[in-house]
Amino acid sequence: MRLRPHFFPFTEPSVEVDVSCFNCDGKGFMRDGSRCYLCKGEGWLEVLGAGEVDPAVYEYVPTTEHNAPGYDPEKVQGFAFGLGVERIAMLKHGIPDLRLNFENDLRFLEQF
C-alpha cells in the first residue's frame, strides 16, 4: 500500500491511496513477460483519492441563507474523499476486469 501526492481538480492538496496489483503481484508484468492489463504495467491500483476542498469551490455552492451565492471560504473548509467500491470488490473477489461489473451479465453478477 502507498500514499502519494496526486492532482484532483477540486481539491488541493490531494493524495491517493494505491494498493499492490493482485494480478501481477505488483511487478507490472505477467509471467509470460507481457505487460499487466489490469495495472497497465505500473504494479499499483488506485483505490482512494482525497484532499482538502479548494476554497474557490465554495463560491459556487448555493446556500439557502438569504439567497447568498455561495459559502465564504474564510469561514468554511472541508475535506473530500472517494473510495472506488467497484475496485474494492474487484480486489476482494479477484475480478480480473472492472468493466465486468457494468456489463449487466446476470451470469456474472449472480455470483455475488
N, C-alpha and C positions, 0 to 999 in steps of 0.2 A: 504494500500500500504506500502511496506517496501523496503528499500535499504540495502543490506548486502554484505559483502566481499564474494568472490567466487573464484574458480580456473577455469581459461580458459587457454589452453595450450600455446597460443601465446601472451598473454597479462599479464603484471604484473606491478602494482597491478590491480586486477579485481573486478568488482562489478556486482551484478544482481539486477534487479527490479522485485519484486513479487507483485501480487495482490491477494486479498482475493478470495477464491474459491466461485464461484457463485452457484455451485451445492449443496454444503452443508453449505452455509453461513459462511465459514471459520472455521467450527467446526472440520472437518476431518471425521465426522461420519454422516450417514443419520438418518432420524427419526426412522427407524426400528432398529437402533443400528449397522448396517453394516458399514464397512469402505467405505468411498467415493472412487469410482473408478476413478474419474477424478483427484483429487489431491493426491490420494493414502494415505489418512489419514493425510496428512500434514496440510491441510487448506489453502494452498497457491499455486498459479500457477506462474511459472516463465514466464515473458513476454519480458524481455530485458536483454541483457548482454553487458558489456562494460569494457574497460580497456586501459591502455597505452601499446602500442606495445612494446614487448620485443626487446631490441637492437640487440640481436642475429638474429632476423628475417631479419633484413636489409642486412645481409651478403649474403642472398640467393635471393634477389630481383634483377633481371637482369636490367642493365641500358644500354642505347644506347650510352652514352658518352664514347668514346674511348674503347669500348668493356670492360668496367670495370665489375668485377664480382658482385658488389653489392654497396649499399649505405654506406657511412661512418656513423656509429651510433653516432659519436661525433657531426655531423653536421645535422642529420635528426632525427626527432622524430615524433610520430603520436599517434592518438587515434582511437580505433576501437570500433564499437558498432553494435549490431544486434537486430532487432525487429522482433519477430515472427508474421508476418502478419496473418498467419492462426490462431494463438491464439487470436489475437485481434478480428478477425471475429467471432471466437468461443464465445468470451465474449460478443460482441455486439449483436449477433443473438441468443444467448443461445443454441448453438450447443452442444449436450451432449458428443460427442466423436470426437476428432481431426481427426481420421482416415477417417471419412465420407467425408472429403474434397478430399481425394486421391483415392476413390473407383470408380470414374468416373460414378456414377449413375446419369443419367440425371434427374430423378425424384427429386432427392435431389438438384442437382446443379442449376436447373432452378428456384428454389425458390429465388435465389439471382441474 
